Amino acid sequence: MAQDVQEALRDGAGLAWPPCPLPHADDDVQPHVLHVLPDLGPDPHWVCEESGTAAAPLGALGATAS
Ligand SMILES: [Zn+2]
């Protein structure tokens, strides 16, 4: 089951999180996603899971103007 999830993530199928838009010094870095940190608390941000760099405030990605 876990392997299926990993394959789905690697293939980009059913990807629930935004792909990391940040440039990385390592050109060989695998495609990866952003996590919301902190999960609970003030001022959540999308954070690159590879570099730990904050990419954008929560709501700045995939948000539609309303
Ligand atoms: Zn990244």
N, CA, C, O and the ligand as a Tripos MOL2 file, in Angstrom:
@<TRIPOS>MOLECULE
protein
  265   263    67     0     0
PROTEIN
NO_CHARGES

@<TRIPOS>ATOM
      1 N           0.8410   -1.1930    0.0000 N.3       1 MET1
      2 CA          0.0000    0.0000    0.0000 C.3       1 MET1
      3 C           0.8790    1.2470    0.0000 C.2       1 MET1
      4 O           0.6710    2.1760   -0.7810 O.2       1 MET1
      5 N           1.8580    1.2450    0.8880 N.am      2 ALA2
      6 CA          2.7470    2.4060    0.9690 C.3       2 ALA2
      7 C           3.5070    2.5840   -0.3410 C.2       2 ALA2
      8 O           3.7410    3.7070   -0.7890 O.2       2 ALA2
      9 N           3.8900    1.4550   -0.9520 N.am      3 GLN3
     10 CA          4.6350    1.5600   -2.2050 C.3       3 GLN3
     11 C           3.7530    2.1700   -3.2880 C.2       3 GLN3
     12 O           4.2240    2.9500   -4.1160 O.2       3 GLN3
     13 N           2.4890    1.8170   -3.2760 N.am      4 ASP4
     14 CA          1.5630    2.3910   -4.2460 C.3       4 ASP4
     15 C           1.4850    3.9040   -4.0950 C.2       4 ASP4
     16 O           1.4280    4.6440   -5.0770 O.2       4 ASP4
     17 N           1.4850    4.3370   -2.8570 N.am      5 VAL5
     18 CA          1.4260    5.7790   -2.5940 C.3       5 VAL5
     19 C           2.6800    6.4560   -3.1140 C.2       5 VAL5
     20 O           2.6200    7.5210   -3.7280 O.2       5 VAL5
     21 N           3.8110    5.8250   -2.8600 N.am      6 GLN6
     22 CA          5.0750    6.4140   -3.3090 C.3       6 GLN6
     23 C           5.1110    6.5020   -4.8270 C.2       6 GLN6
     24 O           5.5670    7.5000   -5.3850 O.2       6 GLN6
     25 N           4.6280    5.4540   -5.4980 N.am      7 GLU7
     26 CA          4.6120    5.4600   -6.9600 C.3       7 GLU7
     27 C           3.6750    6.5400   -7.4780 C.2       7 GLU7
     28 O           3.9670    7.2200   -8.4610 O.2       7 GLU7
     29 N           2.5500    6.6820   -6.8010 N.am      8 ALA8
     30 CA          1.5940    7.7050   -7.2170 C.3       8 ALA8
     31 C           2.2070    9.0860   -7.0770 C.2       8 ALA8
     32 O           2.0160    9.9500   -7.9330 O.2       8 ALA8
     33 N           2.9390    9.2870   -6.0040 N.am      9 LEU9
     34 CA          3.5770   10.5800   -5.7970 C.3       9 LEU9
     35 C           4.6500   10.8240   -6.8480 C.2       9 LEU9
     36 O           4.7760   11.9260   -7.3820 O.2       9 LEU9
     37 N           5.4130    9.7890   -7.1340 N.am     10 ARG10
     38 CA          6.5110    9.9400   -8.0840 C.3      10 ARG10
     39 C           5.9610   10.2180   -9.4840 C.2      10 ARG10
     40 O           6.5430   10.9860  -10.2490 O.2      10 ARG10
     41 N           4.8490    9.5920   -9.8000 N.am     11 ASP11
     42 CA          4.2530    9.7880  -11.1150 C.3      11 ASP11
     43 C           3.4430   11.0750  -11.2010 C.2      11 ASP11
     44 O           3.0470   11.5050  -12.2830 O.2      11 ASP11
     45 N           3.2130   11.6610  -10.0780 N.am     12 GLY12
     46 CA          2.4460   12.8960  -10.0650 C.3      12 GLY12
     47 C           0.9600   12.6630  -10.1170 C.2      12 GLY12
     48 O           0.1810   13.6120  -10.2070 O.2      12 GLY12
     49 N           0.5520   11.3950  -10.0620 N.am     13 ALA13
     50 CA         -0.8720   11.0850  -10.1070 C.3      13 ALA13
     51 C          -1.4720   11.2660   -8.7190 C.2      13 ALA13
     52 O          -0.9630   10.7330   -7.7330 O.2      13 ALA13
     53 N          -2.5210   11.9970   -8.6620 N.am     14 GLY14
     54 CA         -3.1820   12.1990   -7.3890 C.3      14 GLY14
     55 C          -2.3470   13.0110   -6.4200 C.2      14 GLY14
     56 O          -2.5170   12.9260   -5.2040 O.2      14 GLY14
     57 N          -1.4530   13.7900   -6.9740 N.am     15 LEU15
     58 CA         -0.5990   14.6090   -6.1210 C.3      15 LEU15
     59 C          -1.4570   15.6460   -5.4090 C.2      15 LEU15
     60 O          -2.1340   16.4610   -6.0360 O.2      15 LEU15
     61 N          -1.4100   15.5910   -4.0970 N.am     16 ALA16
     62 CA         -2.3030   16.4360   -3.3090 C.3      16 ALA16
     63 C          -1.6560   17.7540   -2.9320 C.2      16 ALA16
     64 O          -2.3290   18.6900   -2.4990 O.2      16 ALA16
     65 N          -0.3360   17.8190   -3.1000 N.am     17 TRP17
     66 CA          0.3620   19.0200   -2.6550 C.3      17 TRP17
     67 C           1.0070   19.7160   -3.8420 C.2      17 TRP17
     68 O           1.2860   19.0660   -4.8500 O.2      17 TRP17
     69 N           1.2430   20.9710   -3.7580 N.am     18 PRO18
     70 CA          1.8660   21.6790   -4.8830 C.3      18 PRO18
     71 C           3.3260   21.2730   -5.0480 C.2      18 PRO18
     72 O           4.0420   21.0930   -4.0630 O.2      18 PRO18
     73 N           3.7580   21.1320   -6.2850 N.am     19 PRO19
     74 CA          5.1730   20.8440   -6.5160 C.3      19 PRO19
     75 C           6.0190   22.0330   -6.1020 C.2      19 PRO19
     76 O           5.5870   23.1830   -6.1760 O.2      19 PRO19
     77 N           7.2280   21.7330   -5.6680 N.am     20 CYS20
     78 CA          8.1240   22.7910   -5.2110 C.3      20 CYS20
     79 C           8.5620   23.6530   -6.3880 C.2      20 CYS20
     80 O           9.1150   23.1310   -7.3560 O.2      20 CYS20
     81 N           8.3270   24.9620   -6.3270 N.am     21 PRO21
     82 CA          8.6950   25.8740   -7.4150 C.3      21 PRO21
     83 C          10.0720   26.4890   -7.2160 C.2      21 PRO21
     84 O          10.5280   27.2670   -8.0540 O.2      21 PRO21
     85 N          10.7320   26.1550   -6.1290 N.am     22 LEU22
     86 CA         11.9830   26.8300   -5.8020 C.3      22 LEU22
     87 C          13.1370   26.2830   -6.6290 C.2      22 LEU22
     88 O          13.1620   25.1000   -6.9690 O.2      22 LEU22
     89 N          14.0960   27.1510   -6.9500 N.am     23 PRO23
     90 CA         15.3370   26.6660   -7.5530 C.3      23 PRO23
     91 C          16.1790   25.9610   -6.4880 C.2      23 PRO23
     92 O          16.1300   26.3070   -5.3070 O.2      23 PRO23
     93 N          16.9420   24.9770   -6.9250 N.am     24 HIS24
     94 CA         17.7840   24.2460   -5.9940 C.3      24 HIS24
     95 C          19.2040   24.1790   -6.5360 C.2      24 HIS24
     96 O          19.4240   24.0560   -7.7400 O.2      24 HIS24
     97 N          20.1420   24.2620   -5.6360 N.am     25 ALA25
     98 CA         21.5440   24.2140   -6.0420 C.3      25 ALA25
     99 C          21.8760   22.8590   -6.6480 C.2      25 ALA25
    100 O          22.7240   22.7530   -7.5340 O.2      25 ALA25
    101 N          21.1950   21.8200   -6.1580 N.am     26 ASP26
    102 CA         21.4400   20.4730   -6.6600 C.3      26 ASP26
    103 C          20.5320   20.2060   -7.8550 C.2      26 ASP26
    104 O          19.3210   20.0600   -7.6930 O.2      26 ASP26
    105 N          21.1060   20.1410   -9.0450 N.am     27 ASP27
    106 CA         20.3000   19.9200  -10.2450 C.3      27 ASP27
    107 C          19.7040   18.5250  -10.2850 C.2      27 ASP27
    108 O          18.7720   18.2620  -11.0440 O.2      27 ASP27
    109 N          20.2410   17.6330   -9.4690 N.am     28 ASP28
    110 CA         19.7660   16.2510   -9.4710 C.3      28 ASP28
    111 C          18.6310   16.0320   -8.4810 C.2      28 ASP28
    112 O          18.1570   14.9100   -8.3060 O.2      28 ASP28
    113 N          18.2060   17.0950   -7.8450 N.am     29 VAL29
    114 CA         17.1380   16.9520   -6.8540 C.3      29 VAL29
    115 C          15.8850   16.4270   -7.5320 C.2      29 VAL29
    116 O          15.5070   16.8830   -8.6110 O.2      29 VAL29
    117 N          15.2450   15.4570   -6.8790 N.am     30 GLN30
    118 CA         14.0340   14.8620   -7.4180 C.3      30 GLN30
    119 C          12.8650   15.8330   -7.2640 C.2      30 GLN30
    120 O          12.8380   16.6410   -6.3360 O.2      30 GLN30
    121 N          11.9040   15.7480   -8.1740 N.am     31 PRO31
    122 CA         10.6840   16.5450   -7.9870 C.3      31 PRO31
    123 C          10.0700   16.2400   -6.6310 C.2      31 PRO31
    124 O          10.0030   15.0890   -6.2000 O.2      31 PRO31
    125 N           9.6410   17.2600   -5.9950 N.am     32 HIS32
    126 CA          9.1010   17.0730   -4.6520 C.3      32 HIS32
    127 C           8.0470   18.1390   -4.3930 C.2      32 HIS32
    128 O           7.7810   19.0010   -5.2300 O.2      32 HIS32
    129 N           7.4730   18.0540   -3.2390 N.am     33 VAL33
    130 CA          6.3260   18.9060   -2.9550 C.3      33 VAL33
    131 C           6.6230   19.8180   -1.7770 C.2      33 VAL33
    132 O           7.6700   19.7390   -1.1350 O.2      33 VAL33
    133 N           5.6730   20.6700   -1.5310 N.am     34 LEU34
    134 CA          5.7720   21.5700   -0.3910 C.3      34 LEU34
    135 C           4.8970   21.0710    0.7430 C.2      34 LEU34
    136 O           3.8370   20.4820    0.5270 O.2      34 LEU34
    137 N           5.3610   21.3170    1.9450 N.am     35 HIS35
    138 CA          4.5640   21.0110    3.1270 C.3      35 HIS35
    139 C           4.1330   22.3090    3.7900 C.2      35 HIS35
    140 O           4.8020   23.3360    3.6750 O.2      35 HIS35
    141 N           3.0260   22.2440    4.4710 N.am     36 VAL36
    142 CA          2.5910   23.3910    5.2580 C.3      36 VAL36
    143 C           3.1880   23.2830    6.6560 C.2      36 VAL36
    144 O           2.9600   22.3100    7.3740 O.2      36 VAL36
    145 N           3.9440   24.2850    7.0170 N.am     37 LEU37
    146 CA          4.5180   24.3490    8.3630 C.3      37 LEU37
    147 C           4.2860   25.7210    8.9550 C.2      37 LEU37
    148 O           4.4350   26.7050    8.2320 O.2      37 LEU37
    149 N           3.9410   25.8510   10.1900 N.am     38 PRO38
    150 CA          3.4930   24.7190   11.0170 C.3      38 PRO38
    151 C           2.0980   24.2770   10.6180 C.2      38 PRO38
    152 O           1.3050   25.0670   10.1050 O.2      38 PRO38
    153 N           1.8020   22.9930   10.8600 N.am     39 ASP39
    154 CA          0.4650   22.4860   10.5470 C.3      39 ASP39
    155 C          -0.5900   23.2690   11.3140 C.2      39 ASP39
    156 O          -1.6430   23.6330   10.7900 O.2      39 ASP39
    157 N          -0.2680   23.5060   12.5520 N.am     40 LEU40
    158 CA         -1.1740   24.2740   13.3970 C.3      40 LEU40
    159 C          -0.3830   25.4360   13.9820 C.2      40 LEU40
    160 O           0.7410   25.2670   14.4550 O.2      40 LEU40
    161 N          -0.9770   26.5890   13.9410 N.am     41 GLY41
    162 CA         -0.2810   27.7390   14.4980 C.3      41 GLY41
    163 C          -0.3790   28.9200   13.5790 C.2      41 GLY41
    164 O          -0.9340   28.8280   12.4840 O.2      41 GLY41
    165 N           0.1540   30.0190   14.0200 N.am     42 PRO42
    166 CA          0.0570   31.2540   13.2450 C.3      42 PRO42
    167 C           1.0240   31.2580   12.0770 C.2      42 PRO42
    168 O           2.0710   30.6120   12.1190 O.2      42 PRO42
    169 N           0.6660   31.9860   11.0430 N.am     43 ASP43
    170 CA          1.5630   32.2640    9.9270 C.3      43 ASP43
    171 C           2.0920   31.0030    9.2500 C.2      43 ASP43
    172 O           3.3060   30.8480    9.1160 O.2      43 ASP43
    173 N           1.2120   30.1000    8.8190 N.am     44 PRO44
    174 CA          1.6720   28.8940    8.1200 C.3      44 PRO44
    175 C           2.2360   29.2330    6.7490 C.2      44 PRO44
    176 O           1.7590   30.1510    6.0820 O.2      44 PRO44
    177 N           3.2390   28.4980    6.3390 N.am     45 HIS45
    178 CA          3.8810   28.7020    5.0490 C.3      45 HIS45
    179 C           4.0330   27.3670    4.3400 C.2      45 HIS45
    180 O           4.0910   26.3140    4.9750 O.2      45 HIS45
    181 N           4.0970   27.4260    3.0120 N.am     46 TRP46
    182 CA          4.5300   26.2760    2.2290 C.3      46 TRP46
    183 C           6.0440   26.1870    2.3330 C.2      46 TRP46
    184 O           6.7550   27.1520    2.0510 O.2      46 TRP46
    185 N           6.5270   25.0310    2.7370 N.am     47 VAL47
    186 CA          7.9520   24.8370    2.9430 C.3      47 VAL47
    187 C           8.4440   23.6830    2.0790 C.2      47 VAL47
    188 O           7.8440   22.6080    2.0600 O.2      47 VAL47
    189 N           9.5400   23.9170    1.3650 N.am     48 CYS48
    190 CA         10.1630   22.8880    0.5320 C.3      48 CYS48
    191 C          10.6220   21.7350    1.4040 C.2      48 CYS48
    192 O          11.3260   21.9400    2.3930 O.2      48 CYS48
    193 N          10.2200   20.5030    1.0360 N.am     49 GLU49
    194 CA         10.5780   19.3640    1.8630 C.3      49 GLU49
    195 C          12.0470   18.9870    1.6910 C.2      49 GLU49
    196 O          12.6110   18.2860    2.5310 O.2      49 GLU49
    197 N          12.6620   19.4470    0.6150 N.am     50 GLU50
    198 CA         14.0650   19.1200    0.3780 C.3      50 GLU50
    199 C          14.9980   20.0910    1.0880 C.2      50 GLU50
    200 O          15.9280   19.6760    1.7790 O.2      50 GLU50
    201 N          14.7480   21.3730    0.9200 N.am     51 SER51
    202 CA         15.6590   22.3710    1.4500 C.3      51 SER51
    203 C          15.1580   22.9880    2.7470 C.2      51 SER51
    204 O          15.9270   23.6000    3.4890 O.2      51 SER51
    205 N          13.8680   22.8250    3.0170 N.am     52 GLY52
    206 CA         13.3130   23.4210    4.2190 C.3      52 GLY52
    207 C          13.0950   24.9130    4.0780 C.2      52 GLY52
    208 O          12.8580   25.6170    5.0600 O.2      52 GLY52
    209 N          13.1780   25.3900    2.8330 N.am     53 THR53
    210 CA         13.0010   26.8090    2.5930 C.3      53 THR53
    211 C          11.5250   27.1420    2.4420 C.2      53 THR53
    212 O          10.7850   26.4340    1.7590 O.2      53 THR53
    213 N          11.1120   28.2050    3.0730 N.am     54 ALA54
    214 CA          9.7340   28.6530    2.9310 C.3      54 ALA54
    215 C           9.5410   29.1970    1.5180 C.2      54 ALA54
    216 O          10.2920   30.0620    1.0670 O.2      54 ALA54
    217 N           8.5230   28.6790    0.8240 N.am     55 ALA55
    218 CA          8.3050   29.0550   -0.5660 C.3      55 ALA55
    219 C           7.2840   30.1680   -0.7000 C.2      55 ALA55
    220 O           7.4340   31.0680   -1.5270 O.2      55 ALA55
    221 N           6.2520   30.1020    0.1120 N.am     56 ALA56
    222 CA          5.1910   31.0850   -0.0160 C.3      56 ALA56
    223 C           4.2700   30.9800    1.1870 C.2      56 ALA56
    224 O           4.1760   29.9300    1.8230 O.2      56 ALA56
    225 N           3.6010   32.0610    1.4880 N.am     57 PRO57
    226 CA          2.5860   31.9750    2.5420 C.3      57 PRO57
    227 C           1.4600   31.0570    2.1280 C.2      57 PRO57
    228 O           1.1460   30.9430    0.9430 O.2      57 PRO57
    229 N           0.8560   30.4070    3.0960 N.am     58 LEU58
    230 CA         -0.2800   29.5520    2.8020 C.3      58 LEU58
    231 C          -1.3810   30.3970    2.1440 C.2      58 LEU58
    232 O          -1.7170   31.4800    2.6220 O.2      58 LEU58
    233 N          -1.9290   29.8820    1.0460 N.am     59 GLY59
    234 CA         -2.9700   30.6090    0.3420 C.3      59 GLY59
    235 C          -2.4370   31.3190   -0.8850 C.2      59 GLY59
    236 O          -3.2100   31.7920   -1.7180 O.2      59 GLY59
    237 N          -1.1000   31.3970   -1.0040 N.am     60 ALA60
    238 CA         -0.5090   32.0740   -2.1460 C.3      60 ALA60
    239 C          -0.4170   31.1540   -3.3610 C.2      60 ALA60
    240 O          -0.2430   31.6130   -4.4900 O.2      60 ALA60
    241 N          -0.5370   29.8450   -3.1120 N.am     61 LEU61
    242 CA         -0.4480   28.8780   -4.1990 C.3      61 LEU61
    243 C          -1.8090   28.2600   -4.4540 C.2      61 LEU61
    244 O          -2.5000   27.8520   -3.5210 O.2      61 LEU61
    245 N          -2.1850   28.1930   -5.6950 N.am     62 GLY62
    246 CA         -3.4130   27.5000   -6.0530 C.3      62 GLY62
    247 C          -4.6570   28.2370   -5.6050 C.2      62 GLY62
    248 O          -5.7640   27.7010   -5.6640 O.2      62 GLY62
    249 N          -4.4780   29.4400   -5.1680 N.am     63 ALA63
    250 CA         -5.6240   30.1930   -4.6940 C.3      63 ALA63
    251 C          -6.2920   30.8960   -5.8760 C.2      63 ALA63
    252 O          -5.6230   31.4400   -6.7540 O.2      63 ALA63
    253 N          -7.5850   30.8710   -5.8750 N.am     64 THR64
    254 CA         -8.3110   31.5850   -6.9090 C.3      64 THR64
    255 C          -8.8510   32.8800   -6.3140 C.2      64 THR64
    256 O          -9.3010   32.9370   -5.1700 O.2      64 THR64
    257 N          -8.7840   33.8920   -7.1310 N.am     65 ALA65
    258 CA         -9.2960   35.1820   -6.6610 C.3      65 ALA65
    259 C         -10.7830   35.0730   -6.3900 C.2      65 ALA65
    260 O         -11.5480   34.5530   -7.2030 O.2      65 ALA65
    261 N         -11.1700   35.5690   -5.2410 N.am     66 SER66
    262 CA        -12.5750   35.4840   -4.8960 C.3      66 SER66
    263 C         -13.0100   36.7670   -4.2140 C.2      66 SER66
    264 O         -14.1740   36.9020   -3.8370 O.2      66 SER66
    265 ZN         12.2260   22.2850   -3.1200 Zn       67 ZN67
@<TRIPOS>BOND
     1     1     2 1
     2     2     3 1
     3     3     4 2
     4     3     5 am
     5     5     6 1
     6     6     7 1
     7     7     8 2
     8     7     9 am
     9     9    10 1
    10    10    11 1
    11    11    12 2
    12    11    13 am
    13    13    14 1
    14    14    15 1
    15    15    16 2
    16    15    17 am
    17    17    18 1
    18    18    19 1
    19    19    20 2
    20    19    21 am
    21    21    22 1
    22    22    23 1
    23    23    24 2
    24    23    25 am
    25    25    26 1
    26    26    27 1
    27    27    28 2
    28    27    29 am
    29    29    30 1
    30    30    31 1
    31    31    32 2
    32    31    33 am
    33    33    34 1
    34    34    35 1
    35    35    36 2
    36    35    37 am
    37    37    38 1
    38    38    39 1
    39    39    40 2
    40    39    41 am
    41    41    42 1
    42    42    43 1
    43    43    44 2
    44    43    45 am
    45    45    46 1
    46    46    47 1
    47    47    48 2
    48    47    49 am
    49    49    50 1
    50    50    51 1
    51    51    52 2
    52    51    53 am
    53    53    54 1
    54    54    55 1
    55    55    56 2
    56    55    57 am
    57    57    58 1
    58    58    59 1
    59    59    60 2
    60    59    61 am
    61    61    62 1
    62    62    63 1
    63    63    64 2
    64    63    65 am
    65    65    66 1
    66    66    67 1
    67    67    68 2
    68    67    69 am
    69    69    70 1
    70    70    71 1
    71    71    72 2
    72    71    73 am
    73    73    74 1
    74    74    75 1
    75    75    76 2
    76    75    77 am
    77    77    78 1
    78    78    79 1
    79    79    80 2
    80    79    81 am
    81    81    82 1
    82    82    83 1
    83    83    84 2
    84    83    85 am
    85    85    86 1
    86    86    87 1
    87    87    88 2
    88    87    89 am
    89    89    90 1
    90    90    91 1
    91    91    92 2
    92    91    93 am
    93    93    94 1
    94    94    95 1
    95    95    96 2
    96    95    97 am
    97    97    98 1
    98    98    99 1
    99    99   100 2
   100    99   101 am
   101   101   102 1
   102   102   103 1
   103   103   104 2
   104   103   105 am
   105   105   106 1
   106   106   107 1
   107   107   108 2
   108   107   109 am
   109   109   110 1
   110   110   111 1
   111   111   112 2
   112   111   113 am
   113   113   114 1
   114   114   115 1
   115   115   116 2
   116   115   117 am
   117   117   118 1
   118   118   119 1
   119   119   120 2
   120   119   121 am
   121   121   122 1
   122   122   123 1
   123   123   124 2
   124   123   125 am
   125   125   126 1
   126   126   127 1
   127   127   128 2
   128   127   129 am
   129   129   130 1
   130   130   131 1
   131   131   132 2
   132   131   133 am
   133   133   134 1
   134   134   135 1
   135   135   136 2
   136   135   137 am
   137   137   138 1
   138   138   139 1
   139   139   140 2
   140   139   141 am
   141   141   142 1
   142   142   143 1
   143   143   144 2
   144   143   145 am
   145   145   146 1
   146   146   147 1
   147   147   148 2
   148   147   149 am
   149   149   150 1
   150   150   151 1
   151   151   152 2
   152   151   153 am
   153   153   154 1
   154   154   155 1
   155   155   156 2
   156   155   157 am
   157   157   158 1
   158   158   159 1
   159   159   160 2
   160   159   161 am
   161   161   162 1
   162   162   163 1
   163   163   164 2
   164   163   165 am
   165   165   166 1
   166   166   167 1
   167   167   168 2
   168   167   169 am
   169   169   170 1
   170   170   171 1
   171   171   172 2
   172   171   173 am
   173   173   174 1
   174   174   175 1
   175   175   176 2
   176   175   177 am
   177   177   178 1
   178   178   179 1
   179   179   180 2
   180   179   181 am
   181   181   182 1
   182   182   183 1
   183   183   184 2
   184   183   185 am
   185   185   186 1
   186   186   187 1
   187   187   188 2
   188   187   189 am
   189   189   190 1
   190   190   191 1
   191   191   192 2
   192   191   193 am
   193   193   194 1
   194   194   195 1
   195   195   196 2
   196   195   197 am
   197   197   198 1
   198   198   199 1
   199   199   200 2
   200   199   201 am
   201   201   202 1
   202   202   203 1
   203   203   204 2
   204   203   205 am
   205   205   206 1
   206   206   207 1
   207   207   208 2
   208   207   209 am
   209   209   210 1
   210   210   211 1
   211   211   212 2
   212   211   213 am
   213   213   214 1
   214   214   215 1
   215   215   216 2
   216   215   217 am
   217   217   218 1
   218   218   219 1
   219   219   220 2
   220   219   221 am
   221   221   222 1
   222   222   223 1
   223   223   224 2
   224   223   225 am
   225   225   226 1
   226   226   227 1
   227   227   228 2
   228   227   229 am
   229   229   230 1
   230   230   231 1
   231   231   232 2
   232   231   233 am
   233   233   234 1
   234   234   235 1
   235   235   236 2
   236   235   237 am
   237   237   238 1
   238   238   239 1
   239   239   240 2
   240   239   241 am
   241   241   242 1
   242   242   243 1
   243   243   244 2
   244   243   245 am
   245   245   246 1
   246   246   247 1
   247   247   248 2
   248   247   249 am
   249   249   250 1
   250   250   251 1
   251   251   252 2
   252   251   253 am
   253   253   254 1
   254   254   255 1
   255   255   256 2
   256   255   257 am
   257   257   258 1
   258   258   259 1
   259   259   260 2
   260   259   261 am
   261   261   262 1
   262   262   263 1
   263   263   264 2
@<TRIPOS>SUBSTRUCTURE
     1 MET1         2 RESIDUE 1 A MET
     2 ALA2         6 RESIDUE 1 A ALA
     3 GLN3        10 RESIDUE 1 A GLN
     4 ASP4        14 RESIDUE 1 A ASP
     5 VAL5        18 RESIDUE 1 A VAL
     6 GLN6        22 RESIDUE 1 A GLN
     7 GLU7        26 RESIDUE 1 A GLU
     8 ALA8        30 RESIDUE 1 A ALA
     9 LEU9        34 RESIDUE 1 A LEU
    10 ARG10       38 RESIDUE 1 A ARG
    11 ASP11       42 RESIDUE 1 A ASP
    12 GLY12       46 RESIDUE 1 A GLY
    13 ALA13       50 RESIDUE 1 A ALA
    14 GLY14       54 RESIDUE 1 A GLY
    15 LEU15       58 RESIDUE 1 A LEU
    16 ALA16       62 RESIDUE 1 A ALA
    17 TRP17       66 RESIDUE 1 A TRP
    18 PRO18       70 RESIDUE 1 A PRO
    19 PRO19       74 RESIDUE 1 A PRO
    20 CYS20       78 RESIDUE 1 A CYS
    21 PRO21       82 RESIDUE 1 A PRO
    22 LEU22       86 RESIDUE 1 A LEU
    23 PRO23       90 RESIDUE 1 A PRO
    24 HIS24       94 RESIDUE 1 A HIS
    25 ALA25       98 RESIDUE 1 A ALA
    26 ASP26      102 RESIDUE 1 A ASP
    27 ASP27      106 RESIDUE 1 A ASP
    28 ASP28      110 RESIDUE 1 A ASP
    29 VAL29      114 RESIDUE 1 A VAL
    30 GLN30      118 RESIDUE 1 A GLN
    31 PRO31      122 RESIDUE 1 A PRO
    32 HIS32      126 RESIDUE 1 A HIS
    33 VAL33      130 RESIDUE 1 A VAL
    34 LEU34      134 RESIDUE 1 A LEU
    35 HIS35      138 RESIDUE 1 A HIS
    36 VAL36      142 RESIDUE 1 A VAL
    37 LEU37      146 RESIDUE 1 A LEU
    38 PRO38      150 RESIDUE 1 A PRO
    39 ASP39      154 RESIDUE 1 A ASP
    40 LEU40      158 RESIDUE 1 A LEU
    41 GLY41      162 RESIDUE 1 A GLY
    42 PRO42      166 RESIDUE 1 A PRO
    43 ASP43      170 RESIDUE 1 A ASP
    44 PRO44      174 RESIDUE 1 A PRO
    45 HIS45      178 RESIDUE 1 A HIS
    46 TRP46      182 RESIDUE 1 A TRP
    47 VAL47      186 RESIDUE 1 A VAL
    48 CYS48      190 RESIDUE 1 A CYS
    49 GLU49      194 RESIDUE 1 A GLU
    50 GLU50      198 RESIDUE 1 A GLU
    51 SER51      202 RESIDUE 1 A SER
    52 GLY52      206 RESIDUE 1 A GLY
    53 THR53      210 RESIDUE 1 A THR
    54 ALA54      214 RESIDUE 1 A ALA
    55 ALA55      218 RESIDUE 1 A ALA
    56 ALA56      222 RESIDUE 1 A ALA
    57 PRO57      226 RESIDUE 1 A PRO
    58 LEU58      230 RESIDUE 1 A LEU
    59 GLY59      234 RESIDUE 1 A GLY
    60 ALA60      238 RESIDUE 1 A ALA
    61 LEU61      242 RESIDUE 1 A LEU
    62 GLY62      246 RESIDUE 1 A GLY
    63 ALA63      250 RESIDUE 1 A ALA
    64 THR64      254 RESIDUE 1 A THR
    65 ALA65      258 RESIDUE 1 A ALA
    66 SER66      262 RESIDUE 1 A SER
    67 ZN67       265 GROUP 0 **** ****
